[in-house]
Amino acid sequence: TVGESHKAVDEVKVFREKLAKAVSEKDFPTLRKLYLDSYTHTHGSGKFDNKDARLVSAMAGEPLIEAAPATELVFRVVAGPTVILTGKSPILNVKEQKNYDFRWVSVYSLGENGWQLAVSQATRLP
């Protein structure tokens, strides 16, 4: 229903704030709970990370879409409940010390442990 969809979007917005805070504070115990064990991320370069690699990146303070400012957010609620979110964020290229815009997609899944990030992918814009 429309009400359930609005509720899911509101819950994912809160989840994203919690995730961004955990990334910025390098809160490892919280981060472990917020990513599905089967989580994967595909970088703009094509590099592929599993949950453990993503947690290592977060703890190292690498720039992540999870904590970047975001615009052009579009939420789509599908069965499951699952929320697919697309957006655009500036991400710092640490080697070049330059920000690049990335278009990204994240998929959030609601399970017995609450909302978790299931998969994400980022593509650098020209």
ZANUBA-298781 format. One record per atom (N, C-alpha, C, O, CB): x, y, z. Coordinates in steps of 0.05 Angstrom, whole numbers, padded with zeros to 5 digits, always signed. Glycine has a CB too. Layout:
XYZ/...
//
This chain:
+00017-00024+00000/+00000+00000+00000/+00017+00025+00000/+00042+00023+00005/-00019+00000+00024/+00005+00047-00005/+00019+00073-00006/+00031+00079+00022/+00053+00089+00025/+00001+00095-00015/+00015+00073+00042/+00024+00078+00070/+00048+00062+00077/+00067+00072+00090/+00001+00072+00089/+00048+00036+00069/+00071+00019+00075/+00096+00029+00059/+00118+00027+00069/+00065-00010+00067/+00092+00038+00035/+00114+00048+00019/+00126+00073+00032/+00151+00075+00034/+00105+00055-00010/+00109+00092+00041/+00120+00116+00055/+00135+00108+00080/+00156+00120+00086/+00096+00135+00062/+00124+00089+00095/+00137+00080+00119/+00165+00068+00113/+00184+00074+00127/+00120+00059+00134/+00167+00051+00092/+00192+00039+00084/+00212+00061+00076/+00236+00059+00084/+00188+00020+00061/+00204+00081+00061/+00222+00103+00053/+00231+00118+00078/+00255+00124+00080/+00207+00122+00033/+00213+00124+00096/+00221+00139+00120/+00241+00122+00136/+00260+00133+00147/+00196+00145+00137/+00236+00096+00139/+00254+00079+00154/+00282+00077+00140/+00302+00077+00154/+00242+00051+00156/+00283+00076+00114/+00308+00075+00100/+00323+00102+00103/+00348+00102+00104/+00304+00068+00070/+00309+00124+00103/+00322+00150+00108/+00336+00150+00135/+00358+00159+00137/+00301+00173+00106/+00322+00140+00155/+00334+00138+00182/+00358+00119+00182/+00379+00124+00194/+00313+00129+00203/+00354+00096+00168/+00376+00076+00166/+00401+00089+00153/+00423+00085+00163/+00367+00052+00150/+00397+00104+00132/+00419+00117+00118/+00434+00136+00136/+00459+00138+00135/+00410+00132+00093/+00419+00151+00153/+00432+00169+00172/+00449+00153+00192/+00471+00161+00199/+00411+00186+00187/+00438+00131+00202/+00452+00114+00221/+00477+00102+00208/+00498+00102+00221/+00433+00091+00230/+00475+00094+00183/+00497+00082+00169/+00519+00103+00164/+00543+00098+00169/+00488+00070+00142/+00511+00127+00155/+00531+00149+00151/+00545+00156+00176/+00569+00161+00176/+00517+00174+00139/+00530+00157+00199/+00542+00163+00225/+00562+00141+00232/+00584+00147+00242/+00520+00166+00246/+00555+00116+00229/+00573+00094+00236/+00598+00095+00218/+00620+00089+00228/+00558+00067+00232/+00595+00102+00193/+00618+00104+00175/+00636+00127+00185/+00661+00123+00188/+00610+00109+00146/+00625+00150+00190/+00641+00173+00198/+00654+00169+00225/+00676+00179+00230/+00624+00198+00199/+00641+00154+00243/+00653+00149+00269/+00669+00123+00271/+00680+00116+00292/+00630+00148+00290/+00671+00109+00248/+00685+00084+00247/+00676+00064+00268/+00691+00052+00282/+00716+00088+00249/+00649+00063+00271/+00636+00046+00291/+00633+00018+00279/+00612+00011+00268/+00608+00058+00299/+00654+00002+00283/+00655-00025+00270/+00632-00043+00279/+00620-00056+00262/+00681-00038+00277/+00625-00045+00305/+00603-00063+00313/+00577-00056+00300/+00562-00074+00291/+00600-00063+00343/+00571-00030+00298/+00546-00022+00285/+00548-00027+00255/+00528-00037+00243/+00541+00008+00290/+00570-00021+00242/+00573-00026+00213/+00568-00055+00206/+00555-00061+00186/+00601-00017+00204/+00580-00074+00222/+00576-00102+00216/+00547-00110+00215/+00539-00127+00199/+00590-00119+00238/+00531-00097+00232/+00502-00104+00233/+00486-00091+00210/+00465-00101+00202/+00490-00095+00259/+00497-00070+00198/+00482-00055+00179/+00485-00065+00150/+00470-00057+00132/+00489-00026+00180/+00505-00082+00146/+00509-00094+00119/+00501-00123+00120/+00508-00137+00139/+00539-00091+00110/+00486-00132+00100/+00480-00161+00098/+00506-00176+00095/+00526-00165+00084/+00462-00166+00073/+00507-00200+00105/+00531-00217+00102/+00538-00221+00072/+00561-00223+00065/+00528-00243+00116/+00518-00221+00055/+00522-00226+00027/+00526-00200+00011/+00526-00200-00013/+00499-00241+00015/+00529-00177+00025/+00532-00151+00013/+00555-00150-00007/+00576-00163-00003/+00537-00129+00034/+00551-00136-00029/+00573-00131-00049/+00570-00102-00058/+00549-00090-00059/+00571-00150-00073/+00593-00091-00065/+00594-00064-00077/+00612-00065-00102/+00634-00077-00101/+00605-00042-00057/+00603-00053-00123/+00618-00051-00148/+00626-00022-00151/+00609-00004-00153/+00603-00061-00173/+00652-00017-00151/+00663+00010-00153/+00660+00020-00182/+00656+00005-00200/+00693+00011-00144/+00663+00047-00185/+00663+00058-00212/+00685+00047-00229/+00683+00047-00254/+00666+00088-00210/+00707+00038-00217/+00729+00026-00232/+00724-00002-00240/+00739-00014-00256/+00755+00027-00215/+00702-00014-00230/+00697-00042-00235/+00706-00060-00212/+00699-00084-00212/+00709-00050-00261/+00722-00049-00194/+00731-00065-00171/+00707-00075-00155/+00687-00060-00152/+00750-00048-00152/+00708-00099-00144/+00686-00112-00131/+00694-00117-00102/+00715-00129-00096/+00678-00138-00145/+00677-00108-00083/+00682-00112-00054/+00660-00130-00042/+00636-00127-00050/+00684-00086-00039/+00667-00147-00023/+00647-00161-00007/+00644-00145+00019/+00656-00124+00022/+00656-00191-00002/+00628-00156+00037/+00623-00141+00062/+00649-00136+00077/+00653-00113+00086/+00604-00158+00080/+00666-00156+00080/+00691-00152+00096/+00708-00130+00084/+00719-00113+00098/+00706-00178+00097/+00711-00130+00057/+00728-00109+00044/+00715-00082+00048/+00730-00062+00051/+00730-00116+00014/+00689-00080+00047/+00675-00054+00051/+00680-00044+00079/+00684-00020+00083/+00645-00057+00044/+00678-00062+00098/+00683-00054+00126/+00711-00044+00130/+00716-00025+00145/+00676-00077+00145/+00730-00058+00118/+00758-00049+00119/+00761-00021+00107/+00775-00004+00119/+00777-00069+00104/+00748-00016+00085/+00749+00011+00072/+00737+00032+00091/+00748+00054+00094/+00734+00011+00045/+00714+00025+00103/+00701+00044+00122/+00719+00050+00146/+00722+00073+00154/+00675+00033+00132/+00732+00029+00157/+00749+00033+00180/+00774+00049+00173/+00786+00062+00190/+00756+00007+00193/+00783+00047+00148/+00807+00062+00139/+00800+00091+00132/+00818+00107+00126/+00818+00048+00114/+00774+00098+00133/+00766+00126+00128/+00765+00132+00098/+00765+00156+00091/+00785+00144+00141/+00763+00112+00081/+00761+00117+00053/+00733+00129+00047/+00714+00123+00060/+00765+00091+00036/+00732+00147+00027/+00706+00159+00020/+00687+00138+00009/+00694+00123-00010/+00710+00182-00001/+00663+00137+00020/+00643+00118+00012/+00617+00132+00005/+00611+00153+00016/+00638+00097+00034/+00602+00121-00014/+00576+00133-00021/+00557+00132+00003/+00539+00149+00005/+00564+00118-00045/+00562+00113+00021/+00544+00111+00044/+00544+00136+00062/+00524+00141+00075/+00552+00087+00060/+00566+00151+00062/+00569+00174+00079/+00571+00200+00064/+00574+00221+00076/+00593+00171+00097/+00570+00199+00037/+00573+00223+00021/+00547+00239+00019/+00526+00227+00021/+00583+00216-00008/+00550+00265+00016/+00525+00281+00011/+00512+00271-00015/+00526+00263-00033/+00531+00311+00010/+00486+00271-00015/+00472+00259-00039/+00450+00277-00048/+00437+00291-00033/+00461+00231-00032/+00447+00278-00075/+00425+00293-00087/+00411+00274-00107/+00419+00252-00111/+00436+00318-00102/+00389+00284-00118/+00374+00270-00138/+00365+00242-00129/+00366+00223-00144/+00390+00267-00164/+00357+00241-00103/+00349+00215-00092/+00322+00206-00102/+00303+00222-00103/+00348+00217-00061/+00320+00181-00111/+00295+00169-00120/+00292+00143-00105/+00309+00125-00108/+00295+00165-00151/+00271+00141-00090/+00265+00116-00075/+00244+00100-00090/+00224+00111-00099/+00255+00123-00046/+00249+00074-00092/+00229+00056-00104/+00225+00032-00084/+00245+00019-00078/+00238+00045-00132/+00201+00029-00076/+00195+00007-00057/+00184-00016-00073/+00165-00013-00088/+00175+00017-00035/+00196-00040-00068/+00186-00064-00081/+00181-00085-00060/+00186-00081-00037/+00207-00075-00102/+00171-00108-00068/+00163-00129-00049/+00187-00138-00033/+00210-00137-00042/+00151-00153-00064/+00183-00148-00009/+00204-00160+00006/+00204-00154+00036/+00207-00174+00050/+00229-00150-00005/+00201-00131+00047/+00203-00105+00033/+00232-00098+00026/+00251-00104+00041/+00191-00082+00051/+00234-00087+00003/+00260-00078-00007/+00257-00050-00018/+00237-00043-00030/+00270-00098-00029/+00278-00034-00013/+00278-00007-00024/+00303-00004-00042/+00325-00009-00033/+00278+00015-00001/+00298+00006-00066/+00320+00012-00085/+00323+00042-00085/+00303+00056-00089/+00314+00000-00114/+00347+00051-00081/+00352+00080-00080/+00374+00087-00100/+00395+00075-00100/+00360+00089-00051/+00368+00107-00116/+00389+00118-00134/+00395+00146-00126/+00377+00160-00115/+00380+00116-00164/+00419+00155-00131/+00427+00182-00124/+00453+00190-00138/+00464+00175-00153/+00429+00186-00094/+00461+00214-00131/+00486+00225-00142/+00502+00237-00119/+00490+00251-00102/+00480+00246-00165/+00528+00232-00118/+00544+00242-00097/+00572+00249-00107/+00583+00236-00125/+00547+00221-00074/+00584+00270-00095/+00612+00276-00100/+00629+00258-00083/+00624+00256-00059/+00619+00306-00095/+00648+00244-00095/+00666+00226-00080/+00695+00234-00084/+00703+00239-00107/+00661+00196-00088/+00710+00236-00063/+00738+00244-00064/+00755+00221-00075/+00754+00199-00064/+00748+00253-00037/+00770+00227-00096/+00791+00209-00105/+00815+00216-00088/+00828+00236-00092/+00797+00211-00136/+00822+00198-00070/+00843+00204-00050/+00870+00208-00064/+00885+00226-00056/+00845+00181-00030/+00877+00192-00084/+00902+00195-00098/+00905+00222-00111/+00926+00234-00111/+00906+00173-00118/+00883+00231-00124/+00884+00257-00139/+00876+00281-00122/+00880+00303-00129/+00866+00255-00163/+00864+00275-00098/+00853+00296-00081/+00834+00314-00097/+00835+00338-00095/+00876+00313-00069/+00816+00300-00111/+00796+00314-00128/+00770+00299-00125/+00769+00275-00125/+00805+00315-00158/+00748+00315-00124/+00721+00303-00123/+00711+00297-00151/+00715+00312-00169/+00701+00321-00108/+00698+00274-00153/+00685+00266-00178/+00656+00259-00171/+00650+00248-00150/+00699+00242-00192/+00637+00266-00189/+00609+00259-00185/+00605+00230-00193/+00615+00221-00214/+00591+00278-00201/+00590+00216-00177/+00583+00188-00182/+00552+00186-00181/+00539+00197-00163/+00596+00169-00161/+00541+00171-00199/+00514+00162-00198/+00514+00135-00186/+00531+00118-00193/+00499+00162-00227/+00497+00129-00166/+00498+00104-00152/+00471+00093-00147/+00450+00106-00149/+00513+00108-00126/+00471+00067-00141/+00446+00052-00133/+00453+00036-00108/+00474+00023-00107/+00436+00034-00157/+00434+00036-00089/+00437+00020-00065/+00410+00005-00061/+00389+00016-00067/+00444+00037-00040/+00412-00019-00052/+00388-00035-00047/+00388-00042-00017/+00407-00053-00006/+00388-00062-00065/+00365-00036-00004/+00362-00041+00024/+00340-00062+00028/+00320-00062+00015/+00354-00015+00039/+00346-00080+00047/+00328-00103+00052/+00320-00103+00081/+00336-00099+00099/+00341-00130+00044/+00294-00108+00086/+00284-00110+00114/+00282-00139+00122/+00267-00154+00110/+00257-00095+00117/+00297-00147+00142/+00297-00174+00151/+00291-00175+00181/+00283-00155+00193/+00323-00188+00145/+00296-00197+00193/+00290-00200+00222/+00308-00182+00239/+00301-00176+00262/+00294-00229+00230/+00331-00173+00229/+00348-00155+00244/+00345-00126+00236/+00362-00109+00242/+00377-00163+00239/+00323-00120+00222/+00318-00092+00213/+00329-00088+00185/+00336-00107+00171/+00330-00072+00233/+00331-00062+00178/+00341-00055+00151/+00371-00061+00149/+00386-00056+00168/+00335-00026+00145/+00379-00070+00126/+00408-00075+00120/+00413-00067+00091/+00396-00069+00074/+00416-00104+00126/+00438-00058+00087/+00446-00053+00059/+00454-00079+00046/+00471-00094+00056/+00471-00033+00059/+00441-00085+00023/+00444-00111+00010/+00465-00109-00013/+00481-00128-00016/+00418-00120-00001/+00465-00088-00028/+00483-00086-00051/+00484-00056-00059/+00466-00041-00055/+00473-00103-00075/+00507-00048-00070/+00510-00021-00081/+00529-00021-00104/+00546-00039-00107/+00520-00001-00059/+00526-00001-00121/+00543+00002-00144/+00545+00032-00150/+00525+00046-00148/+00532-00014-00169/+00569+00040-00158/+00574+00068-00164/+00586+00071-00192/+00603+00054-00200/+00592+00082-00143/+00578+00091-00207/+00589+00096-00233/+00598+00125-00235/+00582+00143-00229/+00569+00089-00256/+00623+00129-00242/+00633+00157-00244/+00622+00170-00269/+00621+00158-00290/+00664+00157-00245/+00613+00195-00265/+00602+00210-00287/+00624+00224-00302/+00645+00232-00290/+00581+00230-00277/+00621+00229-00328/+00642+00242-00343/+00645+00271-00335/+00662+00285-00346/+00636+00241-00373/
//
